[in-house]
């Protein structure tokens, strides 16, 4: 796919930085105007963007693209636009004693960092660009977007839409494959945002470190579900099915591993099968079943399931049997892999497709210990009504975010931070925390009208009285 940037990448970055420095302060009105232009752009181009995503996936439902990518992005942008006046005022801080008694003041001023690079991903090709962009523009920055090369039609549609609404010195799009992506990560941005796999995230962070570029990484992981023995299995099955079927599991917060008490495993699978069949009466040709994005990823997911079966794990089908037509379309029912070996591919890697691991436990702490033995996930889900148990789970686990008695819902909290921890990422966007992520918190001290240090003997040559005063201040 040819690069569609209006200038070579470094020249584009330099042009944005020069314009940023020339403008100086970025008033709230300009920030809100930029956010509004992105909103207007998505409203005007949403049909073309949904059509492009449908083509890139080989039949992705326009309803899902509209719900997840267009409306999800618009919600982030509108929240930032509307809440911006509450985020930008400088924050008064206590000044230095005793100078505060003579009029000295202090505050923290939040200023834009400059130019931010944003690398999106293929599974949510609009949301992973425009949701972080909401925080970036709210903080007063300029930005360059790099859509995923695995959704080339969407990338081209984004590039055309942005070019129609923004000068390249303000907001621009660069398209291209892995070579362009590597060049993008190596630029001296003022901040870099990357959404993708942990393996690629490590390379992005390494490239950014060459220029000491701060990074925000959203990397996913094997997000677990804990089903308390006291949970409503039918309700849990329905909510897990809805979350797992969204984009056919190709979401960074999709449930990856479900932990259920060994006495309830069969009942849960039966409930999951009933719900799945109700959501998707057919698989092949069903526009509501999102295909796996391409043949390579389809083969990857199938190899995970086959590897587990070869190692003796029981594989159950939820939602019917696969068909030749469905396979050709890359549409599959859900495969549930029971207690796969710890060294199997499906147990080690994020699935990112229509398959699910089901592990059983005898006591809930056993499941929590197994989760904690792995890398920290982007999301954790708990189903149950015991408040003490819920509190115990929250206190004894770490994850980027949590949804209780539901899945995939906390990323929709636009006034709360979204991000990972450890292998699932670092940094955050959404809400005021997103505004702070892309702002420089600058401490400012302003002296009062009178400086008492000389008359108090606090300047050289130091006397015994000042030394005695210092020694008297050494206290516990």
Order of alpha helices (4+ residues) and beta strands (2+ residues): alpha-alpha-alpha-alpha-beta-beta-beta-alpha-beta-alpha-beta-alpha-beta-alpha-beta-beta-alpha-beta-alpha-alpha-beta-alpha-beta-alpha-beta-alpha-beta-alpha-beta-beta-alpha-beta-alpha
